[in-house]
Amino acid sequence: MQYDAIGLGRLIAHGEVSPRELADTALQACAQINPKINAVIESWSPDLADVAPARESNSPLAGVPFLIKDVGVAMAGRKLYLGLLAVMMIQADTSANLGKPLEIEFQYQKF
């Protein structure tokens, strides 16, 4: 079966899978595929302590793992690559960030 982010959030909400299981699965998939496509420049096991408050707020994405591009987003203990920020709101809703994707070299230039 395949699920989108909302579907994965529903699995977590119904207790069918834990945020840790999803994060571990995503990290394993990344480790397997990334050497071929070079899309993720840094990954880590997320600190899931902040997932509980997101679940209490009934966020549909609570606990769903994601990558975040880092233009203007500094994270304590993480390298800052100044890539494109994709979804700041998702970070607040899920608290299961597990890495950063590769950024394009000239994204700040106007063409």
Backbone hydrogen bonds, N-H to C=O, Kabsch-Sander energy under -0.5 kcal/mol:
donor,donor_aa,acceptor,acceptor_aa,energy
8,L,4,D,-2.4
9,G,5,A,-2.3
10,R,6,I,-2.1
11,L,7,G,-1.9
12,I,8,L,-2.1
13,A,9,G,-2.7
14,H,10,R,-2.3
15,G,12,I,-1.7
16,E,11,L,-2.3
17,V,11,L,-1.0
22,L,18,S,-2.1
23,A,19,P,-2.6
24,D,20,R,-2.7
25,T,21,E,-2.3
26,A,22,L,-2.6
27,L,23,A,-2.6
28,Q,24,D,-2.2
29,A,25,T,-2.3
30,C,26,A,-2.4
31,A,27,L,-2.4
32,Q,28,Q,-1.7
33,I,29,A,-2.5
34,N,30,C,-2.8
36,K,33,I,-1.8
37,I,33,I,-1.2
38,N,34,N,-3.4
41,I,39,A,-0.5
41,I,100,K,-1.7
42,E,100,K,-1.4
44,W,98,L,-2.4
48,L,46,P,-0.9
50,D,47,D,-0.6
51,V,48,L,-1.5
54,A,50,D,-1.1
55,R,51,V,-2.4
56,E,52,A,-2.4
57,S,53,P,-1.4
58,N,55,R,-1.6
59,S,54,A,-1.9
62,A,59,S,-1.3
63,G,94,T,-1.3
64,V,61,L,-2.2
66,F,96,A,-1.0
68,I,99,G,-1.9
72,G,70,D,-0.7
73,V,70,D,-1.0
74,A,72,G,-0.7
78,R,75,M,-2.3
81,Y,79,K,-0.6
82,L,70,D,-0.6
86,A,84,L,-0.7
91,Q,87,V,-1.2
92,A,88,M,-1.4
93,D,89,M,-1.6
94,T,90,I,-2.4
95,S,91,Q,-1.5
98,L,66,F,-2.3
99,G,66,F,-0.5
100,K,42,E,-2.9
102,L,39,A,-4.8
107,Q,104,I,-0.9
109,Q,106,F,-1.3
